[in-house]
Each structure stands twice: as C-alpha cells, then as structure tokens.
Amino acid sequence: MSPLFRRGTAKSPRDRLVTLIRKPGCHLCDDAQIVIEKVCGELGVPWEQKDITQDSQLHDQYWEQIPVVLVDGAQHTFWRVNEDRLRKALTS
C-alpha cells in the first residue's frame, strides 16, 4: 500500500471537483469546457462552471487568465487545458 493511501490523502477521481471559471462569448472557454467535459465524463469527476461576469471576486482575481481551471479549489491551469495533464491531476 502506498504511503499516500495509508495517510488517507489519496482521493478517488469521483471525490474531486473541477471548476471552470469562464465568461460568455469566450472561445478559449468553450474549448476548455470541451476538454473538461471529456476528461471528467470519462473519470466520473464532477465539475462546475462559474461566470466571472457574475462574481466580482472571481473577476478581479482571474480576469486576465480566463479560462481558469481549478481542481479541488486550487488553480490547475489557465488559457488552454491540456487533456493529459488534467487527467493526470485527477488520477494521481
């Protein structure tokens, strides 16, 4: 058994949460959503999206980086989402 599993820190992909922070009319956001839907769908990972035009704190924090992808609340990437990198983050 790996040390991570013994300490109880390993998570099943189904226990993760991916958040896409986006804005309307953003083609990069649309591209990111396609990758997220694919990877999360394959792994059974729940995901959500948040609109920075509806949340001033998200707007101030991420305006220049959208789309932004969070995994379990921590920033994973921005602008372009790499399918393999997201899959690895959700399964390791």
Biopython code that builds the backbone (N, CA, C, O; Angstrom):
import numpy as np
from Bio.PDB.StructureBuilder import StructureBuilder

atoms = [
    (1, "MET", "N", (0.854, -1.182, 0.000)),
    (1, "MET", "CA", (0.000, 0.000, 0.000)),
    (1, "MET", "C", (0.893, 1.236, 0.000)),
    (1, "MET", "O", (1.882, 1.289, 0.732)),
    (2, "SER", "N", (0.552, 2.219, -0.810)),
    (2, "SER", "CA", (1.380, 3.419, -0.900)),
    (2, "SER", "C", (1.221, 4.272, 0.360)),
    (2, "SER", "O", (0.173, 4.229, 1.004)),
    (3, "PRO", "N", (2.256, 5.052, 0.719)),
    (3, "PRO", "CA", (2.163, 5.933, 1.887)),
    (3, "PRO", "C", (1.020, 6.935, 1.771)),
    (3, "PRO", "O", (0.392, 7.272, 2.775)),
    (4, "LEU", "N", (0.742, 7.415, 0.562)),
    (4, "LEU", "CA", (-0.354, 8.368, 0.401)),
    (4, "LEU", "C", (-1.689, 7.740, 0.781)),
    (4, "LEU", "O", (-2.527, 8.371, 1.425)),
    (5, "PHE", "N", (-1.873, 6.498, 0.375)),
    (5, "PHE", "CA", (-3.137, 5.843, 0.666)),
    (5, "PHE", "C", (-3.278, 5.588, 2.166)),
    (5, "PHE", "O", (-4.361, 5.761, 2.724)),
    (6, "ARG", "N", (-2.210, 5.187, 2.809)),
    (6, "ARG", "CA", (-2.266, 4.920, 4.252)),
    (6, "ARG", "C", (-2.610, 6.169, 5.038)),
    (6, "ARG", "O", (-3.334, 6.092, 6.031)),
    (7, "ARG", "N", (-2.111, 7.308, 4.617)),
    (7, "ARG", "CA", (-2.389, 8.558, 5.343)),
    (7, "ARG", "C", (-3.782, 9.077, 5.053)),
    (7, "ARG", "O", (-4.236, 10.024, 5.696)),
    (8, "GLY", "N", (-4.464, 8.476, 4.100)),
    (8, "GLY", "CA", (-5.820, 8.899, 3.804)),
    (8, "GLY", "C", (-5.906, 10.144, 2.936)),
    (8, "GLY", "O", (-6.961, 10.776, 2.868)),
    (9, "THR", "N", (-4.810, 10.508, 2.269)),
    (9, "THR", "CA", (-4.826, 11.717, 1.455)),
    (9, "THR", "C", (-5.142, 11.436, -0.006)),
    (9, "THR", "O", (-5.471, 12.356, -0.755)),
    (10, "ALA", "N", (-5.046, 10.161, -0.424)),
    (10, "ALA", "CA", (-5.363, 9.843, -1.811)),
    (10, "ALA", "C", (-6.868, 9.970, -2.021)),
    (10, "ALA", "O", (-7.661, 9.557, -1.175)),
    (11, "LYS", "N", (-7.249, 10.545, -3.153)),
    (11, "LYS", "CA", (-8.663, 10.740, -3.458)),
    (11, "LYS", "C", (-9.024, 9.967, -4.711)),
    (11, "LYS", "O", (-8.239, 9.875, -5.655)),
    (12, "SER", "N", (-10.205, 9.423, -4.704)),
    (12, "SER", "CA", (-10.761, 8.829, -5.906)),
    (12, "SER", "C", (-11.135, 9.973, -6.841)),
    (12, "SER", "O", (-11.513, 11.048, -6.375)),
    (13, "PRO", "N", (-11.037, 9.760, -8.161)),
    (13, "PRO", "CA", (-11.461, 10.825, -9.076)),
    (13, "PRO", "C", (-12.885, 11.308, -8.796)),
    (13, "PRO", "O", (-13.182, 12.486, -8.989)),
    (14, "ARG", "N", (-13.754, 10.429, -8.353)),
    (14, "ARG", "CA", (-15.148, 10.809, -8.071)),
    (14, "ARG", "C", (-15.269, 11.738, -6.864)),
    (14, "ARG", "O", (-16.306, 12.372, -6.666)),
    (15, "ASP", "N", (-14.218, 11.815, -6.066)),
    (15, "ASP", "CA", (-14.213, 12.700, -4.895)),
    (15, "ASP", "C", (-13.584, 14.052, -5.190)),
    (15, "ASP", "O", (-13.459, 14.888, -4.295)),
    (16, "ARG", "N", (-13.191, 14.271, -6.432)),
    (16, "ARG", "CA", (-12.560, 15.522, -6.837)),
    (16, "ARG", "C", (-13.632, 16.474, -7.351)),
    (16, "ARG", "O", (-14.780, 16.079, -7.554)),
    (17, "LEU", "N", (-13.251, 17.728, -7.559)),
    (17, "LEU", "CA", (-14.147, 18.706, -8.173)),
    (17, "LEU", "C", (-13.336, 19.611, -9.089)),
    (17, "LEU", "O", (-12.343, 20.210, -8.676)),
    (18, "VAL", "N", (-13.770, 19.697, -10.323)),
    (18, "VAL", "CA", (-13.148, 20.592, -11.298)),
    (18, "VAL", "C", (-14.075, 21.791, -11.471)),
    (18, "VAL", "O", (-15.285, 21.644, -11.641)),
    (19, "THR", "N", (-13.482, 22.975, -11.423)),
    (19, "THR", "CA", (-14.232, 24.216, -11.618)),
    (19, "THR", "C", (-13.655, 24.949, -12.816)),
    (19, "THR", "O", (-12.451, 25.195, -12.888)),
    (20, "LEU", "N", (-14.519, 25.294, -13.749)),
    (20, "LEU", "CA", (-14.131, 26.103, -14.906)),
    (20, "LEU", "C", (-14.617, 27.516, -14.659)),
    (20, "LEU", "O", (-15.816, 27.755, -14.521)),
    (21, "ILE", "N", (-13.691, 28.445, -14.605)),
    (21, "ILE", "CA", (-14.037, 29.857, -14.450)),
    (21, "ILE", "C", (-13.948, 30.472, -15.842)),
    (21, "ILE", "O", (-12.899, 30.450, -16.485)),
    (22, "ARG", "N", (-15.076, 31.020, -16.288)),
    (22, "ARG", "CA", (-15.182, 31.467, -17.676)),
    (22, "ARG", "C", (-16.010, 32.725, -17.792)),
    (22, "ARG", "O", (-16.498, 33.258, -16.796)),
    (23, "LYS", "N", (-16.163, 33.194, -19.018)),
    (23, "LYS", "CA", (-17.075, 34.300, -19.302)),
    (23, "LYS", "C", (-17.813, 33.995, -20.596)),
    (23, "LYS", "O", (-17.328, 33.221, -21.421)),
    (24, "PRO", "N", (-18.966, 34.590, -20.777)),
    (24, "PRO", "CA", (-19.736, 34.372, -22.008)),
    (24, "PRO", "C", (-18.970, 34.876, -23.237)),
    (24, "PRO", "O", (-18.266, 35.885, -23.182)),
    (25, "GLY", "N", (-19.127, 34.146, -24.344)),
    (25, "GLY", "CA", (-18.531, 34.570, -25.606)),
    (25, "GLY", "C", (-17.040, 34.317, -25.728)),
    (25, "GLY", "O", (-16.411, 34.833, -26.652)),
    (26, "CYS", "N", (-16.465, 33.553, -24.841)),
    (26, "CYS", "CA", (-15.017, 33.285, -24.836)),
    (26, "CYS", "C", (-14.754, 31.952, -25.543)),
    (26, "CYS", "O", (-15.137, 30.893, -25.046)),
    (27, "HIS", "N", (-14.096, 32.012, -26.710)),
    (27, "HIS", "CA", (-13.853, 30.771, -27.447)),
    (27, "HIS", "C", (-12.872, 29.854, -26.734)),
    (27, "HIS", "O", (-12.999, 28.633, -26.827)),
    (28, "LEU", "N", (-11.894, 30.412, -26.022)),
    (28, "LEU", "CA", (-10.982, 29.567, -25.244)),
    (28, "LEU", "C", (-11.733, 28.862, -24.112)),
    (28, "LEU", "O", (-11.418, 27.725, -23.761)),
    (29, "CYS", "N", (-12.723, 29.543, -23.550)),
    (29, "CYS", "CA", (-13.550, 28.943, -22.504)),
    (29, "CYS", "C", (-14.352, 27.779, -23.069)),
    (29, "CYS", "O", (-14.490, 26.742, -22.420)),
    (30, "ASP", "N", (-14.876, 27.948, -24.268)),
    (30, "ASP", "CA", (-15.618, 26.868, -24.926)),
    (30, "ASP", "C", (-14.704, 25.670, -25.166)),
    (30, "ASP", "O", (-15.096, 24.525, -24.937)),
    (31, "ASP", "N", (-13.480, 25.939, -25.629)),
    (31, "ASP", "CA", (-12.505, 24.868, -25.857)),
    (31, "ASP", "C", (-12.174, 24.151, -24.544)),
    (31, "ASP", "O", (-12.101, 22.923, -24.505)),
    (32, "ALA", "N", (-11.978, 24.915, -23.480)),
    (32, "ALA", "CA", (-11.667, 24.332, -22.168)),
    (32, "ALA", "C", (-12.816, 23.455, -21.692)),
    (32, "ALA", "O", (-12.592, 22.377, -21.141)),
    (33, "GLN", "N", (-14.032, 23.910, -21.903)),
    (33, "GLN", "CA", (-15.194, 23.144, -21.458)),
    (33, "GLN", "C", (-15.276, 21.793, -22.174)),
    (33, "GLN", "O", (-15.641, 20.790, -21.561)),
    (34, "ILE", "N", (-14.948, 21.761, -23.439)),
    (34, "ILE", "CA", (-14.960, 20.504, -24.188)),
    (34, "ILE", "C", (-13.991, 19.503, -23.574)),
    (34, "ILE", "O", (-14.332, 18.333, -23.401)),
    (35, "VAL", "N", (-12.788, 19.953, -23.246)),
    (35, "VAL", "CA", (-11.781, 19.071, -22.635)),
    (35, "VAL", "C", (-12.257, 18.614, -21.258)),
    (35, "VAL", "O", (-12.159, 17.432, -20.928)),
    (36, "ILE", "N", (-12.765, 19.535, -20.462)),
    (36, "ILE", "CA", (-13.234, 19.197, -19.111)),
    (36, "ILE", "C", (-14.383, 18.200, -19.173)),
    (36, "ILE", "O", (-14.394, 17.219, -18.430)),
    (37, "GLU", "N", (-15.340, 18.440, -20.045)),
    (37, "GLU", "CA", (-16.463, 17.512, -20.184)),
    (37, "GLU", "C", (-15.980, 16.112, -20.552)),
    (37, "GLU", "O", (-16.482, 15.119, -20.026)),
    (38, "LYS", "N", (-15.017, 16.037, -21.444)),
    (38, "LYS", "CA", (-14.493, 14.735, -21.881)),
    (38, "LYS", "C", (-13.780, 14.023, -20.744)),
    (38, "LYS", "O", (-14.112, 12.883, -20.420)),
    (39, "VAL", "N", (-12.805, 14.685, -20.135)),
    (39, "VAL", "CA", (-11.996, 14.053, -19.099)),
    (39, "VAL", "C", (-12.840, 13.726, -17.867)),
    (39, "VAL", "O", (-12.763, 12.620, -17.333)),
    (40, "CYS", "N", (-13.625, 14.670, -17.427)),
    (40, "CYS", "CA", (-14.456, 14.440, -16.239)),
    (40, "CYS", "C", (-15.509, 13.370, -16.511)),
    (40, "CYS", "O", (-15.822, 12.567, -15.632)),
    (41, "GLY", "N", (-16.047, 13.358, -17.709)),
    (41, "GLY", "CA", (-17.013, 12.332, -18.074)),
    (41, "GLY", "C", (-16.409, 10.939, -18.053)),
    (41, "GLY", "O", (-17.025, 9.993, -17.564)),
    (42, "GLU", "N", (-15.195, 10.818, -18.588)),
    (42, "GLU", "CA", (-14.520, 9.516, -18.611)),
    (42, "GLU", "C", (-14.184, 9.025, -17.208)),
    (42, "GLU", "O", (-14.263, 7.829, -16.928)),
    (43, "LEU", "N", (-13.807, 9.953, -16.324)),
    (43, "LEU", "CA", (-13.349, 9.581, -14.983)),
    (43, "LEU", "C", (-14.455, 9.627, -13.928)),
    (43, "LEU", "O", (-14.255, 9.185, -12.797)),
    (44, "GLY", "N", (-15.603, 10.154, -14.294)),
    (44, "GLY", "CA", (-16.689, 10.285, -13.322)),
    (44, "GLY", "C", (-16.458, 11.402, -12.317)),
    (44, "GLY", "O", (-16.938, 11.336, -11.185)),
    (45, "VAL", "N", (-15.727, 12.424, -12.731)),
    (45, "VAL", "CA", (-15.409, 13.553, -11.860)),
    (45, "VAL", "C", (-16.483, 14.638, -12.014)),
    (45, "VAL", "O", (-16.793, 15.044, -13.134)),
    (46, "PRO", "N", (-17.046, 15.103, -10.910)),
    (46, "PRO", "CA", (-18.000, 16.211, -11.024)),
    (46, "PRO", "C", (-17.274, 17.498, -11.409)),
    (46, "PRO", "O", (-16.113, 17.713, -11.061)),
    (47, "TRP", "N", (-17.998, 18.344, -12.138)),
    (47, "TRP", "CA", (-17.404, 19.631, -12.491)),
    (47, "TRP", "C", (-18.506, 20.680, -12.500)),
    (47, "TRP", "O", (-19.695, 20.382, -12.610)),
    (48, "GLU", "N", (-18.051, 21.927, -12.379)),
    (48, "GLU", "CA", (-18.957, 23.063, -12.364)),
    (48, "GLU", "C", (-18.325, 24.198, -13.147)),
    (48, "GLU", "O", (-17.128, 24.185, -13.432)),
    (49, "GLN", "N", (-19.136, 25.168, -13.487)),
    (49, "GLN", "CA", (-18.589, 26.364, -14.125)),
    (49, "GLN", "C", (-19.087, 27.597, -13.402)),
    (49, "GLN", "O", (-20.205, 27.636, -12.887)),
    (50, "LYS", "N", (-18.229, 28.605, -13.377)),
    (50, "LYS", "CA", (-18.569, 29.881, -12.759)),
    (50, "LYS", "C", (-18.278, 30.987, -13.754)),
    (50, "LYS", "O", (-17.272, 30.954, -14.462)),
    (51, "ASP", "N", (-19.159, 31.960, -13.800)),
    (51, "ASP", "CA", (-19.088, 33.072, -14.739)),
    (51, "ASP", "C", (-18.470, 34.281, -14.028)),
    (51, "ASP", "O", (-19.034, 34.797, -13.063)),
    (52, "ILE", "N", (-17.304, 34.726, -14.516)),
    (52, "ILE", "CA", (-16.638, 35.849, -13.839)),
    (52, "ILE", "C", (-17.419, 37.155, -13.965)),
    (52, "ILE", "O", (-17.180, 38.092, -13.204)),
    (53, "THR", "N", (-18.346, 37.226, -14.913)),
    (53, "THR", "CA", (-19.148, 38.452, -15.021)),
    (53, "THR", "C", (-20.231, 38.506, -13.944)),
    (53, "THR", "O", (-20.878, 39.539, -13.772)),
    (54, "GLN", "N", (-20.432, 37.418, -13.227)),
    (54, "GLN", "CA", (-21.439, 37.361, -12.172)),
    (54, "GLN", "C", (-20.829, 37.368, -10.768)),
    (54, "GLN", "O", (-21.558, 37.320, -9.778)),
    (55, "ASP", "N", (-19.489, 37.429, -10.676)),
    (55, "ASP", "CA", (-18.816, 37.339, -9.381)),
    (55, "ASP", "C", (-17.616, 38.290, -9.386)),
    (55, "ASP", "O", (-16.613, 38.019, -10.046)),
    (56, "SER", "N", (-17.715, 39.388, -8.662)),
    (56, "SER", "CA", (-16.662, 40.417, -8.707)),
    (56, "SER", "C", (-15.329, 39.913, -8.167)),
    (56, "SER", "O", (-14.275, 40.326, -8.649)),
    (57, "GLN", "N", (-15.361, 39.027, -7.176)),
    (57, "GLN", "CA", (-14.104, 38.495, -6.638)),
    (57, "GLN", "C", (-13.396, 37.631, -7.684)),
    (57, "GLN", "O", (-12.189, 37.768, -7.884)),
    (58, "LEU", "N", (-14.131, 36.752, -8.346)),
    (58, "LEU", "CA", (-13.530, 35.941, -9.408)),
    (58, "LEU", "C", (-13.048, 36.832, -10.552)),
    (58, "LEU", "O", (-11.979, 36.595, -11.116)),
    (59, "HIS", "N", (-13.822, 37.841, -10.889)),
    (59, "HIS", "CA", (-13.436, 38.779, -11.947)),
    (59, "HIS", "C", (-12.096, 39.433, -11.620)),
    (59, "HIS", "O", (-11.188, 39.451, -12.451)),
    (60, "ASP", "N", (-11.980, 39.964, -10.416)),
    (60, "ASP", "CA", (-10.742, 40.646, -10.019)),
    (60, "ASP", "C", (-9.553, 39.690, -9.983)),
    (60, "ASP", "O", (-8.436, 40.064, -10.342)),
    (61, "GLN", "N", (-9.794, 38.480, -9.556)),
    (61, "GLN", "CA", (-8.698, 37.516, -9.391)),
    (61, "GLN", "C", (-8.244, 36.898, -10.714)),
    (61, "GLN", "O", (-7.051, 36.661, -10.905)),
    (62, "TYR", "N", (-9.187, 36.634, -11.635)),
    (62, "TYR", "CA", (-8.856, 35.818, -12.800)),
    (62, "TYR", "C", (-9.070, 36.489, -14.158)),
    (62, "TYR", "O", (-8.853, 35.843, -15.183)),
    (63, "TRP", "N", (-9.480, 37.738, -14.207)),
    (63, "TRP", "CA", (-9.854, 38.369, -15.472)),
    (63, "TRP", "C", (-8.840, 38.158, -16.590)),
    (63, "TRP", "O", (-9.225, 37.862, -17.722)),
    (64, "GLU", "N", (-7.572, 38.302, -16.296)),
    (64, "GLU", "CA", (-6.549, 38.220, -17.344)),
    (64, "GLU", "C", (-6.131, 36.790, -17.661)),
    (64, "GLU", "O", (-5.314, 36.572, -18.556)),
    (65, "GLN", "N", (-6.672, 35.823, -16.951)),
    (65, "GLN", "CA", (-6.239, 34.437, -17.150)),
    (65, "GLN", "C", (-7.318, 33.534, -17.734)),
    (65, "GLN", "O", (-7.014, 32.388, -18.066)),
    (66, "ILE", "N", (-8.542, 33.980, -17.877)),
    (66, "ILE", "CA", (-9.613, 33.059, -18.246)),
    (66, "ILE", "C", (-9.390, 32.415, -19.612)),
    (66, "ILE", "O", (-8.819, 33.039, -20.507)),
    (67, "PRO", "N", (-9.829, 31.193, -19.771)),
    (67, "PRO", "CA", (-10.455, 30.368, -18.758)),
    (67, "PRO", "C", (-9.441, 29.869, -17.736)),
    (67, "PRO", "O", (-8.268, 29.656, -18.045)),
    (68, "VAL", "N", (-9.918, 29.694, -16.530)),
    (68, "VAL", "CA", (-9.104, 29.155, -15.443)),
    (68, "VAL", "C", (-9.754, 27.855, -14.988)),
    (68, "VAL", "O", (-10.976, 27.767, -14.874)),
    (69, "VAL", "N", (-8.927, 26.851, -14.732)),
    (69, "VAL", "CA", (-9.423, 25.573, -14.240)),
    (69, "VAL", "C", (-8.873, 25.353, -12.840)),
    (69, "VAL", "O", (-7.666, 25.428, -12.607)),
    (70, "LEU", "N", (-9.778, 25.082, -11.920)),
    (70, "LEU", "CA", (-9.408, 24.725, -10.553)),
    (70, "LEU", "C", (-9.681, 23.238, -10.347)),
    (70, "LEU", "O", (-10.664, 22.699, -10.855)),
    (71, "VAL", "N", (-8.805, 22.591, -9.604)),
    (71, "VAL", "CA", (-9.034, 21.216, -9.176)),
    (71, "VAL", "C", (-9.062, 21.248, -7.659)),
    (71, "VAL", "O", (-8.076, 21.599, -7.011)),
    (72, "ASP", "N", (-10.198, 20.879, -7.108)),
    (72, "ASP", "CA", (-10.408, 20.919, -5.657)),
    (72, "ASP", "C", (-10.105, 22.299, -5.082)),
    (72, "ASP", "O", (-9.563, 22.414, -3.983)),
    (73, "GLY", "N", (-10.455, 23.341, -5.826)),
    (73, "GLY", "CA", (-10.303, 24.714, -5.357)),
    (73, "GLY", "C", (-8.944, 25.341, -5.589)),
    (73, "GLY", "O", (-8.768, 26.532, -5.335)),
    (74, "ALA", "N", (-7.973, 24.566, -6.068)),
    (74, "ALA", "CA", (-6.627, 25.090, -6.335)),
    (74, "ALA", "C", (-6.447, 25.269, -7.841)),
    (74, "ALA", "O", (-6.890, 24.432, -8.627)),
    (75, "GLN", "N", (-5.801, 26.353, -8.237)),
    (75, "GLN", "CA", (-5.617, 26.614, -9.664)),
    (75, "GLN", "C", (-4.767, 25.525, -10.298)),
    (75, "GLN", "O", (-3.660, 25.228, -9.849)),
    (76, "HIS", "N", (-5.311, 24.946, -11.344)),
    (76, "HIS", "CA", (-4.619, 23.897, -12.097)),
    (76, "HIS", "C", (-3.961, 24.474, -13.355)),
    (76, "HIS", "O", (-2.801, 24.186, -13.650)),
    (77, "THR", "N", (-4.716, 25.289, -14.086)),
    (77, "THR", "CA", (-4.186, 25.856, -15.328)),
    (77, "THR", "C", (-5.031, 27.049, -15.749)),
    (77, "THR", "O", (-6.059, 27.342, -15.139)),
    (78, "PHE", "N", (-4.590, 27.728, -16.790)),
    (78, "PHE", "CA", (-5.380, 28.803, -17.387)),
    (78, "PHE", "C", (-5.091, 28.863, -18.877)),
    (78, "PHE", "O", (-4.115, 28.285, -19.357)),
    (79, "TRP", "N", (-5.943, 29.565, -19.598)),
    (79, "TRP", "CA", (-5.933, 29.746, -21.052)),
    (79, "TRP", "C", (-6.233, 28.457, -21.805)),
    (79, "TRP", "O", (-7.321, 28.317, -22.364)),
    (80, "ARG", "N", (-5.319, 27.534, -21.832)),
    (80, "ARG", "CA", (-5.524, 26.285, -22.580)),
    (80, "ARG", "C", (-5.458, 25.103, -21.613)),
    (80, "ARG", "O", (-4.599, 25.050, -20.733)),
    (81, "VAL", "N", (-6.373, 24.165, -21.792)),
    (81, "VAL", "CA", (-6.440, 22.997, -20.920)),
    (81, "VAL", "C", (-5.861, 21.803, -21.663)),
    (81, "VAL", "O", (-6.335, 21.439, -22.740)),
    (82, "ASN", "N", (-4.841, 21.201, -21.082)),
    (82, "ASN", "CA", (-4.224, 20.017, -21.663)),
    (82, "ASN", "C", (-4.931, 18.780, -21.107)),
    (82, "ASN", "O", (-4.945, 18.549, -19.898)),
    (83, "GLU", "N", (-5.511, 18.000, -22.000)),
    (83, "GLU", "CA", (-6.298, 16.831, -21.601)),
    (83, "GLU", "C", (-5.488, 15.846, -20.757)),
    (83, "GLU", "O", (-5.961, 15.394, -19.714)),
    (84, "ASP", "N", (-4.288, 15.513, -21.191)),
    (84, "ASP", "CA", (-3.466, 14.543, -20.446)),
    (84, "ASP", "C", (-3.069, 15.077, -19.072)),
    (84, "ASP", "O", (-3.072, 14.336, -18.089)),
    (85, "ARG", "N", (-2.732, 16.350, -19.006)),
    (85, "ARG", "CA", (-2.326, 16.942, -17.732)),
    (85, "ARG", "C", (-3.500, 16.976, -16.743)),
    (85, "ARG", "O", (-3.318, 16.706, -15.556)),
    (86, "LEU", "N", (-4.688, 17.304, -17.223)),
    (86, "LEU", "CA", (-5.863, 17.315, -16.352)),
    (86, "LEU", "C", (-6.172, 15.901, -15.878)),
    (86, "LEU", "O", (-6.451, 15.696, -14.696)),
    (87, "ARG", "N", (-6.128, 14.942, -16.763)),
    (87, "ARG", "CA", (-6.392, 13.549, -16.401)),
    (87, "ARG", "C", (-5.399, 13.086, -15.319)),
    (87, "ARG", "O", (-5.786, 12.437, -14.347)),
    (88, "LYS", "N", (-4.138, 13.423, -15.502)),
    (88, "LYS", "CA", (-3.108, 13.020, -14.536)),
    (88, "LYS", "C", (-3.380, 13.671, -13.168)),
    (88, "LYS", "O", (-3.246, 13.022, -12.131)),
    (89, "ALA", "N", (-3.757, 14.945, -13.174)),
    (89, "ALA", "CA", (-4.033, 15.637, -11.915)),
    (89, "ALA", "C", (-5.208, 15.012, -11.173)),
    (89, "ALA", "O", (-5.249, 15.017, -9.943)),
    (90, "LEU", "N", (-6.150, 14.481, -11.916)),
    (90, "LEU", "CA", (-7.350, 13.919, -11.290)),
    (90, "LEU", "C", (-7.164, 12.463, -10.861)),
    (90, "LEU", "O", (-7.963, 11.946, -10.080)),
    (91, "THR", "N", (-6.133, 11.804, -11.354)),
    (91, "THR", "CA", (-5.944, 10.393, -11.031)),
    (91, "THR", "C", (-4.719, 10.123, -10.175)),
    (91, "THR", "O", (-4.498, 8.984, -9.765)),
    (92, "SER", "N", (-3.930, 11.129, -9.901)),
    (92, "SER", "CA", (-2.726, 10.876, -9.082)),
    (92, "SER", "C", (-2.883, 11.417, -7.676)),
    (92, "SER", "O", (-1.969, 11.291, -6.861)),
]
sb = StructureBuilder()
sb.init_structure("model")
sb.init_model(0)
sb.init_chain("A")
sb.init_seg("    ")
for serial, (resi, resn, name, xyz) in enumerate(atoms, 1):
    if name == "N":
        sb.init_residue(resn, " ", resi, " ")
    sb.init_atom(name, np.array(xyz, "f"), 0.0, 1.0, " ", f" {name:<3s}", serial, name[0])
structure = sb.get_structure()
